[in-house]
């Protein structure tokens, strides 16, 4: 299985919303580019589409918590879409599930986060 992570960036259908569609595992090996894109994003609301992310590791969980905290401090939001059961379980085990905002679709997330 490839460890490459592809990130497709696009504007959301609402002003101030950006969508990052992730494809591949979110793991330590590809975390620097992911974090760089997160830091460069200045949108009011960022939606991360996990539909094609098969798994994440503990480093990625830490990066997501950091992104959530930083955005929250600045009055900006972070939403996650399409999180599979395996990843959701990792969030539950690490007890960070309650920190993150989960949505069933990008459309639902856009309506809520903006």
Buried (B, 14 or more C-beta within 10 A) or exposed (E): EEEEBEBEEEEBEEEBBBBBBBBBBBBBEBBEEBBEBBEEBEBBBBBBBBEEBEBBBEBBBBBBBEBBEEBEEEEBBBBBBBBBEEBBEBBEEEEBBEBBBBBEEBEBBBEEBB
